[in-house]
Amino acid sequence: MHTLAQLRAGELSGITRLDLSCGLTEFPPEIFNLADTLEVLNLSGNALSSLPDDLHRLTRMRVLFCSDNQFTELPECIGQCAALTMIGFRANRIVNVPGAALPPLLRWLILTDNCIETLPSELGERPLLQKFMLSGNRLQTLPPSLSNCHRLELLRIAANQFTELPQWLLTLPSLTWLAYAGNPLETEADAAALEATPLIDWSALRLEERLGEGASGVISRAIWQRADHSSQAVAVKIYKGEMTSDGSPLHEMNACITAGLHPNLIRVEGRISGHPDGQQGLVMQLIDPSYRNLAALPSLASCSRDVYTEDCRFTTDVALRIARGIASAAEHLHQQGITHGDLYGHNIMLNDQGDCLLGDFGGASFHATEDTLETRALQRIEVRAFGILLEELLVRIDSGLSDELRGGLEGLVQRCCQPDVLARPGFNEVVAVLQKL
């Protein structure tokens, strides 16, 4: 994190990224001295409510973060920034989003956790739009013009006021990761599954080291002292209360429980009761330390694509084992009326043999289990996510791949990713094809 003193002293000349979080109430004009090089401007965590009208003087700025401030309107001056592709205004007080505030090269827009009721029709005139995060607002509809955004891949509209999904949304050719939990339209979680989940008293858990922290909660290793006096090493996830980019953490918890048992899903042992602060949590299977993440989160540059290490390579057998495991897990989820919503390499853990687990249900949503056109479309949107994952695995196979097998896998990728949503195969067919290959 940089300081205002450094900026005013001219010590930051030539930098490409500026991070300032120091209680700012006004935009420091000294930032313009960095215009020749500045590409990423992060002013999150301040008390700003406006930006200067001549912000476009930052001619090289590609990324602007102003989350956790006090904006009530997305500033129109942003729309004049010719090079700007990514905008983040999470957790402000935004009510109004003017069409003029949308820059022409807009690719990634984050407006999570605001007070937005309507969106401008000009969104449909931003053909490069690829990621759009709107969870935690007051939206009841999306502008129909958004149907023109044929590159839109990730859409988060969880925790709003939608009573139905627009039909055009389910036909978008590139839509891949959709989260809509916590809206009136959503099918309820299986109450019987929630009630049948064992309750584990907080006093029976002894927390050890922290294993990780994400947007929805903190995961720790723990020892669970059972009623029969036996003990078991487990993972404990304590959920946060704040809205995440995917939606409500408690919806994630319900999805984890409803998902049930599958060899490629992380097993839920029970729900926590009696937490001293009243927090919600789950006790889950402790993943063996030989498991690692398949990929890293998308970067600012890759936008909607995971980042793999340069030395990430697989044999054909390992790649097929991963693909079959994840396809089987997704088929199981769809049978339970759940779309994962975030089927990505960075949410998959695996070992050297290709044994894998699909985790992170933050983007999960419930849908009807009946075979309707809407259910079929929702499921086949997720099939596109699997097609992208399969392609990422395919290009990283370094041995044992025959021309015939390559052709079969490439053909499956094409079918999963074709623009006609309902023409894609369901996961039952994907699983069958992978078993035959």
N, C-alpha and C positions, 0 to 999 in steps of 0.2 A: 504494500500500500504506500502510495506517495503522500507527501504533505504539501499543504498550501505554502509553507515557507520555502520549500524546494522550488515550487513552481514560480513564486514571485522573485526568487533569487536567480532565476534563469538556469538552475542546475539540471533541468530536465530537457534541455534543448536536444532535438534529434530523436526523441523517443517515439515509438510507434504505438504504445499503449499507455494510457494514463488512468490510474485508479485513485480517486479522491473520495474519501468518506470521512468528513470532519464537521458535520453539522451545518453544512452550507445552506444559506437561505437565498443566496443569489449566485448566478453563474459567474465564476471568476473570469474577467476579461483576458487575463494573462494566458488562458488556454489558446487564444487565437495566435499567440506567438509560436505555437507548435504546429500550425496549419500545414507546413511543408512536409511533415512526416507522420502526423497523428492519424492512425487508422482505427484504433479501438478506444472509445471514451466511456469509462465506467464511473458514473456519478451516483451509484446506488447507495442507500443508507444515509441520505442527507435530509434536508427539510425544504427542498426546492418545490416550487409550484409553477415556475415558468422558465423558459429558455429564451435567449436573445433572438430577435427577428432575423439577424444576419448570421445565424448558425451555419448557413450554407458556405461561409468563408472557410470552413473546415473541409476543403475540397477533396481530401483523401480519406475522410472518415467513412468506414464501411460498417462499423458496429457501434451502437449507442445503447448503453444500459442506464436506466434511471429508475430502477426498482426501489421500493421502500422509501418513497418520497411523499409529497403532498399535492401531486397534480390532480386536478379535477377534470382536465381536458387534455387529450393528446395534442401537443403543440403543433400548430399548422406549419411553423417554420421547419419542422422536420421534413416535410414534403418537398422542400427546395434543395435538400442535400442530394446531389446527383449521384454520388457513389454509394450511398447508404443502402445496405441490403438486410441488415439485422437490427431489430428494435426490441428492447425489453423494458416494459413499464409494469412489472409485477407489483402487486400490493401497494397501490396508490389509492386514490379516491375517484378514479376517472369515471365520469358519467357520459361524456360526449367524445366521440371519435369522428372528427371532421374528415371528409374525403380528401381535403387538401393536405392533410397531415401524412398521407401515404406516399413515400418516395417512389419514383418510377421503377427502380430496380428491386423493390421489396421482395425478399425471399423468406424471411423468418420473422414473425411478429408474435410477441409474448405480451398478453394483456390479462394474465391470470390474476384473480383475487382483486377485482375492482367492483364498480357499481354500474356496469354498462347494460343498457336495456335494448339499444338498437345499434346496428352497424351500417356504414355507408355503402351505397351501391357501387361506389368507385372501386371497391375491393375486386370486382370482376374485371377491372382494367389493369390489374397487376398480374400479368401472365406468368411471372417467375415465382409467384407465391408457392412455397413448398411446405412450410411448417407454420401452423396457426394455433396458438394456445389461448383458450378462452375460459378455462374452468373457473368456477367461483364468481360468476357474474349474475345478471338478472335477465338474460336473454330468453325470449320465447320463440324467436325465429332467426334464421340466417337470411341475408339478402340473396334472392334468387340469382343475382348476377355472379355469385360465387361459383356457379356451375360452369363458368367460363375458365376457371382456374384448373386447367387440365394437368398441371404439374403438382397440384396439392397432394401431399403424401401423408402428412401427420396432422390430425385435427383433434383438439381436446376441448370438449364442450360439457364436461362433467359439472355437476352441481350448479346448474342453471334452472330455467323454468320451462323447458321444452316439454310439450305434451305429445309430440310426434316428431319423427325424423323426416325431413323433406325427401320426397322420392328421388329428386335429382341428385341428392347427396350420395345415395346408394349406387349411383351409376357413374360416379367420377372415375375415370380410367386409371388414375394413379393413386387413389386413396388406399392406404396400406395400414396405418395405425390410427384407430378411432377409439376414443374414450367418451362415453356419455352417461356414466353412472351418476346416481343422485339427481336425476330429473324425474318429473312425474311420469314420463313415458316408460321408464325402465321397469321391467318385470322384477318383482320382489325376490330377494334371496330366499332360498329354501329354509323356511322357519324350522322345519323338523331337523334339518342338518345342524342348524345353529344350536338348537336346544339339546341335541344328542351329543354335542361335543363336551367331553369331560371338563369339569372345572378343576383347576389346580391352584391351591391356595398359595399366595405369595410367600407365606412363611415356610413353605416346603421347598423353596428355591434359594440356593446360595449362589449369587452372581460372582463370576470371576472376571476375566479380562474382556474388554470391549472388542468385538470382532469387526464392527463397521457401523457406519451411520449414513442413512440416506434421507431423502426428502420426507419420507413418511414415518421414520422412526429409527431407534437405536437397537442394534443387535449385540447381545453379549453371550459369551459362553457361561453356562451355569450347571450346577449339580442339583438334580431333582431328587429329593428324599421321598420315596414312595411310602404309601401307608403300610406296606408290608416290610418296611425298614430297608428294602433294597435301594440302591442309588443308581442314577443314570446321568451321564453327561448329555446335555441338551443345549439348544440355542434358544434364547429368550428375546423376543422382539417387543419392545414397548413403543406403542404408537404415539406420535405427536398429534396435537389437535389442530395444527395449522393446515390451511389449504395448500396442496401441492399443485404442480403443473398438470398432474394427471387427475386430481380430484381429492375426495376426502379419504384420509388414511383408514377410517373405520369401514368404508366400503371395500377397501383392499382387504381388511381383515375378514369380512364376511365372504369375500370371494375365495380366499385361501381355505376357509372352512368348507364352503360348499363344493369346492373342487374335488374333495374326497381323495381316495387313495389311488395312486398310479406309480409305477416304478420310476418314472421320469419326472415326478413332482416331489417337492420337499414335503415330507410327512408332517402333519399337524398332530401333536400329542394332546393338546388341550388349550382351553382359554384360561387366562389368569383371573383370579378373583382375590379380593381383599388387598389390592395395591394401596399403600398408605396415602397416596395422592389421588386415588380414584382413577388412575390411568388404565387404559385398555391394553391388553397384550396377549401374545400367543407363545406357547411353548412348542418348539418344533424340533425335528430331527437335526442333530448336529452333523454337518457335512464333514466328511473325512478331509484332512488337510492336504491330501494328494489332489484334490479338485482345485481348479483355477477357472477364472473367467475366460470364455472363448474370445472375447473382444473387449475393447474399451468403448466408452460412450462416443457418439459423434462429436466432432470438433466444430469450431466456428466455420472452418473451410468445408468440411464434408457435409455439414448441415443435417441430413437425415440418414447418413450412412455411417455405420460403425467403423472404428479405427482398429486395424489388426497390426500386430507387430510384423516387422519385415521377415522374421524367421518362422512365422506361423505356417507350418506345412503338415499335411496329413497323408497317411497311406489311404488307399481306396477303402480298405476295410474299416478303418477308423472313421473316415468321413461318412460312409454309409451308415455306420452304427449311430453316429450323431443324428443324421437326417431321419433315420427310422424312429429313433427315440423321441425326437421333438415332434415329428408328425403324429406319432401315436399319442403323445401327451395332449396335443392340440385337438385331435379327434375326440379324446376323452372329455376335454373341457367343453367342447361344443355339444356333446351328448348331455352334459349337465346344464346346458343353457348358459354357458359362460364364453365370452370372447376375451382372450388375454389382453388384447389392446396394445401390447408392447413386446411382441414376439421379435426379439432381437438377439444377436450374438452376445451383447453385453449382459443380457439377463439369463445366459446359459452358463452353467458350471460343468466342467468335464475333467476326466482324468486321462492319462496317456492311452488307455485302452478304448476311449470313446464312450465310456459310460457317462451319461449326462443328466442334468437336472434343470428344468425350466423354473425360474423363480420370478420374484417381483411382480405381484399382482396389482400394482398401483394403477394401471390403466385398464383393469378388467371391468367388464360390464355384463349385466344379465340380459338375456333375451328369452323369448318363448322357446320351448323345446319342440313345438309343433313345426312341421315343415311348411312354412309359408314363404312367399317371395321375399319378404323382408328378412326373415331369419336366414334364408339361403344367401341373400346378398351380404348380410353382416358377416356370415361365416367365410364367404369367398373373398371379402376384403382382406381377411386375415390370411387366407391362402396365398395372397400376393406377398405378404410378409415372409411366408415360408419360402416362396419362390426366390426372393432376394437372398435369404439365408442360404438356400441350396446353391445358388450361383456363387456366393462368397466361399462356400466350402469347395465347390468344384474347381475354382481357379487356384486353390491351394493344395490340391492333390499332387503329390510329387512322385508317386510310384503305384504301379499295379492297375492303371486305368486303361482298359482296352478301348479301341475306337468304337466298338459296338456299345459298350457301357457309357462312354462319354456321350455318344449320340442319344442314348436313352435318357440320361440325366439332363442334357441340354434341352431335349424335347419337353421334359416335365417342367423345367424352368419356364420355358416359353408358354406352356399351357397355364401355369399358375399365375403368370404375370400379364397375360393378354388383356387388352383394354376392355373387352366385353366382360363385365363382372360376372354375370350369371353363366357365362360359357366356361368359366374356370371349374376345375374338378373340386369336389368336396374332399375333406381330409380322409374319408373312408377310401376313396379312390386313390388318393396320393399314397396312403399306407400300402394299399394293395400293389400299386406299381413299384414302389420301393422294395417290397418283399420279393417281387419277381425278378428284379434287376440283379 
